[in-house]
Amino acid sequence: MSNLMRKLLSGNEAVALAAKHAGCALGIGYPGTPSTEILENFSILGGSAEWAPNEKVAAEVALGAAFAGSSSLVTMKHVGFNVSQDLFFTASYSGVRGAMVAVVADDPGMASSQNEQDTRLLARAGGLPVLEPSDSQEAYDFTKLAFKLSRKFSIPFILRTTTRIAHSNTIVEYLDESQELPAADYHKDIASSVMVPGHAKPAHLKLRAKYAEMLAWNEKDGPNKTIPGDSRLGIISSGVAYMHAREAAPEAGFFKVGFSNPLPVGKIAEFAKNYDKCIVVEEGEPYMTELLRAAGIPNIAEREEVWRFDELNVDRVKAQLSGDTQYAPKIIKSKPPQLCQGCPHVFSFKPLVELGCIVAGDIGCYTLAAMKPISGMDMQICMGASIGMGIGLRKVLPEDKARKVVSVIGDSTFMHSGLTGLLEMVYNPPPTGHLVVVVDNSTTAMTGQQEHPGTGRKLDHTPAPHTVSIEEVAKAIGVKNVAVFNPVREAEAMKRYIEEKLAVNELTLVVSRQVCVLAAAARAKGK
Ligand SMILES: Cc1ncc(C[n+]2csc(CCOP(=O)(O)OP(=O)(O)O)c2C)c(N)n1
């Protein structure tokens, strides 16, 4: 007999626990706030958990496991979902034999992201079903449900969380029991798994038929609920927005959506008939608002543009319900983020600033070098873009300016998506050559010091079978000049080297290597 347990868990912890209980054979992902702790917790719970070099590779591995009948989990932040889209848009056609659940954590309000895209739209475009939990209990329940439904409908399921769901702690009740890991085996099924046009055409039709089946199931048995209320106002909501809305308007009637793609429009239309007016309260894009209005439900209010931006909270929801588009929350003055005292990135940027470089940058702690007082980064768009953007600048700028262009990328980001930029550099070098600086602090510092293929350790910090050397990779693919410096102890030599290489029409990669101060402290304590 298993015991009923009650625990205070974050959404991320709840997802990890549910994956363990659901018999998930493999959890894989790439770090990204607010999703990172899922795999770390899955590992602590004894699950098999890995960091992949990037989200696309993670999704590929998870798909392979699900092709073999296993249950797999892949985790990422919203922008990581973009990186893996090439796989997902066709994995919805092929489907899976086992179960595959992708947890994609959105960051409305951009607490630590470069944009605030809404995963529901992307998932819908790819024909992928989406579940949206509203608290940790649902994060637990919906993760288990996602594994079940993925197996039932033979398609990868998306669990969309947002910052508040991922990081807030609420009570979770669960039975402390794990399902057996499903046996993995391979059954040849070329027509379903080799997506050439002759197979993909029927697979596309199959996907749409599956979509209709999932919709029918969602309309009838889906994890959505109706709470009757005052007939003057019906609220349709999902995710954490539902919690805010319940608090903002406890007297209203509610349709809470748990399974948001395919959206149970028929059931919502029935609900809407009981109310004079219906307002959709949702965080992010007007995803449900537009679908419900397009379905011709007459009393669904249009959503004002202002609610597309930022996180919602109870006061903002109150403002939306009362039509107050001018409402602006009090700004609490906070200290802007800055690099730590003694951070090696400060030393890596010093020579670039002193040499007047135009820095095509990338994402990581080192992006903070764009802020005052360093102001040492000129552009940053998405992971891995620094090398390509630098090459583009070099190709069109007048020579004196082109010579100043440097690409700066972190070690984890280099592993994630810098390698292909380096291939472009050796394949189509700009006339003035190019110079890349890898700011290697030997960790993924930005998201909390995760390991990567260059650190020599696996997700649980045990030794990896191989440590990838950035300098050896660069040499192997044909970068002419490769040098490693310690930016603190060899500051002058590093500056001279960079100056010299900027003056010649050659390809250069500098590894500026000094371990992150926080990682060094943690390692000294044996953490
Ligand atoms: C596609 C994508 N995945 C994940 C992230 C989250 N993220 C931002 S930077 C970063 C890696 C930072 O590590 P590194 O390049 O080593 O720089 P550091 O923070 O250590 O200076 C990660 C995982 C993101 N912004 N985009």
The ligand as a MOL file (V3000), in Angstrom:
LIG
                    3D

  0  0  0     0  0            999 V3000
M  V30 BEGIN CTAB
M  V30 COUNTS 26 27 0 0 0
M  V30 BEGIN ATOM
M  V30 1 C 18.0260 28.9110 -26.6540 0
M  V30 2 C 18.3490 29.2830 -25.2510 0
M  V30 3 N 18.5480 28.3110 -24.3500 0
M  V30 4 C 18.8500 28.6340 -23.0700 0
M  V30 5 C 18.9620 29.9340 -22.6900 0
M  V30 6 C 19.3120 30.2750 -21.2430 0
M  V30 7 N 20.7020 30.6760 -21.1600 0 CHG=1
M  V30 8 C 21.0830 31.9330 -21.3770 0
M  V30 9 S 22.7090 32.0870 -21.4460 0
M  V30 10 C 22.9920 30.4980 -21.1430 0
M  V30 11 C 24.3590 29.9050 -21.0840 0
M  V30 12 C 25.3270 30.7280 -20.3910 0
M  V30 13 O 26.5090 30.0130 -20.2030 0
M  V30 14 P 27.8630 30.5150 -20.8100 0
M  V30 15 O 27.7550 30.7370 -22.2630 0
M  V30 16 O 28.9150 29.5630 -20.3930 0
M  V30 17 O 28.0680 31.9190 -20.1230 0
M  V30 18 P 28.1690 32.2940 -18.5580 0
M  V30 19 O 26.7970 32.5750 -18.0700 0
M  V30 20 O 28.8240 31.1410 -17.8650 0
M  V30 21 O 28.9860 33.5230 -18.5100 0
M  V30 22 C 21.7970 29.8430 -20.9960 0
M  V30 23 C 21.6950 28.4350 -20.6790 0
M  V30 24 C 18.7090 30.9200 -23.6720 0
M  V30 25 N 18.7570 32.2210 -23.4100 0
M  V30 26 N 18.4310 30.5630 -24.9390 0
M  V30 END ATOM
M  V30 BEGIN BOND
M  V30 1 1 1 2
M  V30 2 1 2 3
M  V30 3 2 2 26
M  V30 4 2 3 4
M  V30 5 1 4 5
M  V30 6 1 5 6
M  V30 7 2 5 24
M  V30 8 1 6 7
M  V30 9 2 7 8
M  V30 10 1 7 22
M  V30 11 1 8 9
M  V30 12 1 9 10
M  V30 13 1 10 11
M  V30 14 2 10 22
M  V30 15 1 11 12
M  V30 16 1 12 13
M  V30 17 1 13 14
M  V30 18 2 14 15
M  V30 19 1 14 16
M  V30 20 1 14 17
M  V30 21 1 17 18
M  V30 22 2 18 19
M  V30 23 1 18 20
M  V30 24 1 18 21
M  V30 25 1 22 23
M  V30 26 1 24 25
M  V30 27 1 24 26
M  V30 END BOND
M  V30 END CTAB
M  END
